[in-house]
Amino acid sequence: MNFSEEKNKDFPKKVQTSLFEVDCNDGCSFVDVLKTCENFKQNYDFEYSNDTRARIKSLIVNDDQIFAGITLYEPKALVPVTPKDGDHNDLQDVDNYDKCHIFLLATESNILTIFQLSGTHPLSKLKKIFSLMNINVNISEKLNKDALGKIIKDGIRSISLSIETTKEDLEEAKATSLGITGKAKEALSRLFEKEQDDDNSFYGLLTLDKRHNPKLLNIANKNPSLIIDELSEEFFITTSKGQAIKSSEIKTKKDYYTRKYGSTTIKAEHAKEILEHFKDFIL
């Protein structure tokens, strides 16, 4: 076994697993949909955005599940580095620079995932990847029914989003999101455009409440499942009774520990073991 549910000296690298629901329009199995897709094959390489490509680096197909390792990479990247003393060149050209590793396990009606290198906007990334491969399915976050029931019963006073993102991720989220978070991220982007800082990364806490965002909060109270589904980043909801409910209490996730591969990621075979354990645990 190449992982642990507790951190120890053999398994120091923390990874988070997440669960998503998949609704196929014709009601068939998601595994069967992937098996019949001509594009969903090992080494399939396609354009993800203007400067980023995606590639299916690993693929293991079984009767009832499919494991895939998908990489988002930049063919020609200019990467900032700390140069040696006396060297003023703090940028290096890197070919096929990996920006995000997505490990996923597909079952009949679910996707279990591990994101490495970049974990921002996982739902948006999944939706875009499958759309670009002409796989037309509806993907949503799997929610904790008890926590969701409490939110529906008590109502929502405010929604607070912890923002740690980039201009590129914001543009991607704006392009793929609708409703409350789409509007929130559009407003957030306008705020960032006013900043004179050249830094591409943004950090902060954005709070939507009834006083300043009555229409958005009205939508949230009518359909909290839809709103939570769109909130793919860390957030917390404050109920009308003043109780704060974190995203970790609402969404279906689990932490594991494994070995590093290089400095910042993990091996595909280790990810597969973890996701299969998570599947048995959660499903």
CORDA-V420016 format. One record per helix or strand of 3 or more residues. SS is the DSSP state (H for helix, E for strand). FROM is the first residue (numbers start at 0). LEN is the number of residues. If there is no record, write none. Layout:
ss=<SS & SS>
from=<FROM & FROM>
len=<LEN & LEN>
//
This chain:
ss=<E & H & E & E & E & E & E & H & E & H & E & H & H & E & H & H & E & E & H & E & H>
from=<12 & 29 & 44 & 52 & 65 & 90 & 109 & 121 & 136 & 144 & 155 & 166 & 178 & 200 & 213 & 223 & 234 & 243 & 246 & 252 & 267>
len=<12 & 6 & 3 & 9 & 15 & 16 & 7 & 11 & 5 & 10 & 11 & 10 & 16 & 9 & 9 & 7 & 5 & 3 & 4 & 6 & 15>
//
